Amino acid sequence: MIGVGKAKQYANVLDRPIGKGKQEVTIDSTSELNKDLVQVSLSAFAFLFSELVQYNQIQVDNIAELERRLEDAGYAVGARVLELLCHREKGSRRETRLLGILSFIHSTVWKVLFGKVADSLEKGTEHEDEYMISEKELLVNRLYARFISIPKDMGAFNCGAFVAGIVRVRTALDKAFQIIFNLC
Amino acid sequence: MAPAAPKSGDVIFASVDRVNAELFTLTYGAIVRQLITDLEEVEEVNKQLDQMGYNIGVRLVDEFLAKSSVSRCVDFRETADVIAKVGFKMFLGVTASVTNWDAEGTTCSLILEDNPLVDFVELPDTCQGLHYCNILSGVVRGALEMVSMKTEVTWLRDMLRGDDVFELQVKLLKQVPEEYPYKDDE
């Protein structure tokens, strides 16, 4: 991380150690991963996220396009989180099976990103390939309740699209996953 | 802690809700990526980041004043100190140091050794003119403008370009007295 940059500049970025961050008091210090977490304030993240949404709002004309853009942003985040976590957690071995990936997302990823394990992982009843990861209090929607208000003309808008993008990237299989977000 | 700030940055940081810095870093990276794809010109991206930072700063200063209960700063020196010690700590979890005061006390440098925005980032050759952290300069500028100080904020040193720290130069242009929206004699 940055502390290393001070000491010496690596010739190749790939040689830079990822590091585990500094020792910090964290919200949830039970897991091994979280013990070394570096954190920023929630409001800093809220401001940043609001700018992201605002910027995209100007660029698009309708809600669907806005959600798609947010999802793309989330996708980029997800790809990197996946690499990072696989490297740290599992010694660079990635899950390739469906259930493996889903439970990886459900526990590890959620824990690192949002500080807790997702509320549940269920198999949907309607379709063969449908699974549901439920989360009662999504971080982004917690921001939603606290800091964001939706103007009347955007009733269907869902900031969860950002998180949907994070999940979308985990498809190591050929099947296309359709991520549908429902506010609890 | 300086007598002006009753609560130190650490105390406030410990009391606010926090999120994983990596999520923050990656989200910022996604924003910059979107901007580069949309705007394509590095200068445009810099300007847009600064503008976004300005919008954030304007709102951030309210939260800052509410949570930190600092009293009015006597001069610009104190302002810079408060920003570096309390402000940065409260929001980003890192402290900056203040150096390089000029003779009149209107220009100083904020040095950041640790910057959560740039973890895992490397600038490609096509984006060498990009000030990746330009949002920070906008935030400082916006926040100070809301407390009646017009400033100019520029990057002197940038770790992504090979320097050893991030150095942000804050120059006080002028202090704008508070304008009341109504006339006193009406």
HADDOCK unambig.tbl for C-alpha pairs under 7 A between the chains (distance, minus, plus):
assign (segid A and resid 1 and name CA) (segid B and resid 119 and name CA) 5.77 0.50 0.50
assign (segid A and resid 1 and name CA) (segid B and resid 120 and name CA) 6.87 0.50 0.50
assign (segid A and resid 2 and name CA) (segid B and resid 114 and name CA) 5.84 0.50 0.50
assign (segid A and resid 2 and name CA) (segid B and resid 119 and name CA) 6.41 0.50 0.50
assign (segid A and resid 3 and name CA) (segid B and resid 114 and name CA) 6.69 0.50 0.50
assign (segid A and resid 6 and name CA) (segid B and resid 164 and name CA) 5.52 0.50 0.50
assign (segid A and resid 37 and name CA) (segid B and resid 20 and name CA) 6.81 0.50 0.50
assign (segid A and resid 38 and name CA) (segid B and resid 20 and name CA) 6.40 0.50 0.50
assign (segid A and resid 38 and name CA) (segid B and resid 21 and name CA) 5.56 0.50 0.50
assign (segid A and resid 39 and name CA) (segid B and resid 18 and name CA) 6.14 0.50 0.50
assign (segid A and resid 39 and name CA) (segid B and resid 19 and name CA) 5.61 0.50 0.50
assign (segid A and resid 39 and name CA) (segid B and resid 20 and name CA) 4.75 0.50 0.50
assign (segid A and resid 39 and name CA) (segid B and resid 21 and name CA) 4.37 0.50 0.50
assign (segid A and resid 39 and name CA) (segid B and resid 93 and name CA) 6.60 0.50 0.50
assign (segid A and resid 40 and name CA) (segid B and resid 18 and name CA) 5.59 0.50 0.50
assign (segid A and resid 40 and name CA) (segid B and resid 19 and name CA) 5.75 0.50 0.50
assign (segid A and resid 40 and name CA) (segid B and resid 20 and name CA) 6.49 0.50 0.50
assign (segid A and resid 40 and name CA) (segid B and resid 21 and name CA) 5.21 0.50 0.50
assign (segid A and resid 40 and name CA) (segid B and resid 91 and name CA) 6.02 0.50 0.50
assign (segid A and resid 40 and name CA) (segid B and resid 92 and name CA) 4.70 0.50 0.50
assign (segid A and resid 40 and name CA) (segid B and resid 93 and name CA) 5.36 0.50 0.50
assign (segid A and resid 41 and name CA) (segid B and resid 16 and name CA) 6.50 0.50 0.50
assign (segid A and resid 41 and name CA) (segid B and resid 17 and name CA) 5.99 0.50 0.50
assign (segid A and resid 41 and name CA) (segid B and resid 18 and name CA) 4.25 0.50 0.50
assign (segid A and resid 41 and name CA) (segid B and resid 19 and name CA) 6.09 0.50 0.50
assign (segid A and resid 41 and name CA) (segid B and resid 90 and name CA) 6.87 0.50 0.50
assign (segid A and resid 41 and name CA) (segid B and resid 91 and name CA) 4.99 0.50 0.50
assign (segid A and resid 41 and name CA) (segid B and resid 92 and name CA) 6.23 0.50 0.50
assign (segid A and resid 42 and name CA) (segid B and resid 17 and name CA) 5.34 0.50 0.50
assign (segid A and resid 42 and name CA) (segid B and resid 18 and name CA) 4.58 0.50 0.50
assign (segid A and resid 42 and name CA) (segid B and resid 19 and name CA) 5.47 0.50 0.50
assign (segid A and resid 44 and name CA) (segid B and resid 91 and name CA) 5.53 0.50 0.50
assign (segid A and resid 45 and name CA) (segid B and resid 24 and name CA) 5.87 0.50 0.50
assign (segid A and resid 47 and name CA) (segid B and resid 56 and name CA) 6.11 0.50 0.50
assign (segid A and resid 51 and name CA) (segid B and resid 52 and name CA) 6.37 0.50 0.50
assign (segid A and resid 52 and name CA) (segid B and resid 31 and name CA) 6.28 0.50 0.50
assign (segid A and resid 73 and name CA) (segid B and resid 30 and name CA) 5.31 0.50 0.50
assign (segid A and resid 76 and name CA) (segid B and resid 30 and name CA) 6.19 0.50 0.50
assign (segid A and resid 77 and name CA) (segid B and resid 26 and name CA) 5.35 0.50 0.50
assign (segid A and resid 77 and name CA) (segid B and resid 27 and name CA) 6.29 0.50 0.50
assign (segid A and resid 77 and name CA) (segid B and resid 30 and name CA) 6.63 0.50 0.50
assign (segid A and resid 113 and name CA) (segid B and resid 20 and name CA) 5.91 0.50 0.50
assign (segid A and resid 113 and name CA) (segid B and resid 23 and name CA) 6.03 0.50 0.50
assign (segid A and resid 114 and name CA) (segid B and resid 19 and name CA) 6.85 0.50 0.50
